[in-house]
Amino acid sequence: MPLIYGEGEQAAFRRLRKEYADQHNLARDPQLEANIDQCLAQLRISDPRNDRSRIESTKGGLLKDSYQWILEHKDFQQWRGDRDSHLLWIKGDPGKGKTMLLCGITKELEDASADQCLISYFFCQATDTNLNNAIAVLRGLIYKARSVSCKTPLRRMESCWPPTIRRY
């Protein structure tokens, strides 16, 4: 679905839901749509995609050579190829490059799996109380999952989810 310049976030979500419902012959319930809009508005403290862009611009841009090495690392390849492995854990001391590494990883994963799977991530920031706690992480992950799930048919997305999530 193409972006419409100046459309605004709420109008874009309404258009996404309408297009999704039209494609899947779903009846639209105005009350349900209002509840979804309200839920999304309450979930959104920050959009992880915007956070990634802000981080990249603040740090002077993303250099492909700074993260390319991990994409070829055996541990990363094993994680990426294993359907039972749903979590990639990157740890290290402050200032070692974890954030920029993850900016690159998330960008590459989103580009490589544009219509195949949901890629969900969140950037914590120790200096921002809105971005440094477990509730913020969960809200950000749910918001990101919900905001991109409309562009990928649900049946195709389910194949990417762990079995515990698929059970609803």
N, C-alpha and C positions, 0 to 999 in steps of 0.2 A: 504494500500500500504506500503510495508516494506521500511525502510530507507536503503540507500546504503552508507556505510562508505566512507567518503571523496568525496562524489558526488558534494558537493557545492550547494549553495542556488539556483542559477539561473538554473542549470541543473535539480535540484529537481523540481522546478516549471514547467519547460518544460515537464518533465516526468509526473508530475501530470496532466497538461492540456491535454497531449496526451492520457493518460489513461482515463481521464474523457470523452474526445471527442470520443475515441474508444467505450467506454461503452454506450454512448448516441448517437452514429452515427452522430456526428457533423462534418461538414466539417472544416478542419483546414485552416485558412487563415494566411499565414506567416506574412503579414503586421499587422493583428490584434494581433497575438501573440507577435510581436515586440512591439506594442503599450502597451499591457498588461504588458510586462516585464518592459518597461520604466516607466509606471505608478506605478507599485509596487516598483521599485527602488526609485522613487521620494517620495513615501509615507513613506517609511521605514526610520524612524529616530531611532527607537528602536522597538524591538519585545517584547510585554508585557510578553510573556512566559519566555524570557531570563531575563527580568527585575525581574520577580518573583523569578527565580532561584538565581540571583545575590543577591537579598534582603535576601532570606532565608540563603544563605551561609554567607553573611556578618553579619547577626544577630545570627549566631551559629546554624542554623537549625530550622526547623518547628516542634514544639511540639504539637501533636494532642490534648492534654489536654488543650492547650491554646485557641483553637477555637471550640472544640467539643460542648461546652455548647450552642453556638448560633444556631447550627444545630437543636437543640431540643427546642429552644425558640419559644413561640407561634407567635410572630410577624414575625420571619423568616419563620416558617411553613406556615403562612397565605400568605406571599409574594410568597413563592415557589409554593403554591397550586393554586394561583389565576392567571388564564391565561390573565386577563386584567391588571395585575400589572407587568410592565416591568422594573422597576427601584428599586434597593435596595440602600437606602441611609444610610451610616454609617458615623457618625460625632462624634467628640470629640476633646479634647485638644491635643496638641503635646505630644508625648511620652506615650500615653495611650494604645498603642497596636493595633491601627486601621489597620496598614499595615500588621502586622502578622496575624491578624484576617482575613483580606481579602485574604491573601495568602492561608490560610486554606480553606476558603469558595470557592474560585475559583478552587482550586485543587479538593475539594469534588464534586463540581458541574460538573466539566469536567469529573471526573471519573464516576459519576453517570449517566451522559447523553451523553456518548461517541458518539453514532451515532444518537441521537435523536434531539438535538437542538444545536444551536450556542451559546456558552458562550463567551461574549465579555467583556473585562475589560482593564483598563489602570492604571498604577501606576505613579502618579505625584510625582515629587521630587523637593522640593522648592529650593534646591541648584544647580539644573541643568537647565539652561535656555532652553534646548531642551526638557525637561520633565515637565515644570511648567506653561504651557499656554494652552488655549482652542484649538488652532490649533494643537498642539502636541497631545492632547487627541483625537481629531477627526481623525487625521492621523493614530494614533495607533489603534483606534477602527476599522477603515476601513481596515488597513493592516491586522489586526488579523482576521477580518471577511472574507476577501478575501483569506488569506493564508490557512484557515481551510475549506472554503466552498467547495473546490474541492473534499475533501474526503467524503462529505455527499451529496447524490443526491439533487439537487436544489428543486425538488418537495417536498421532505421530510422536508427540511429546511424551506420552505415557511410556513409550518404549525406552526412553532415556532415564526415567525415574527409578530409584531403588524400589524393590518390591514392597517395602513397608509404606511408601508413599502411594503406590499404585492401588493399594487396598482401600483408600479413602476412609 
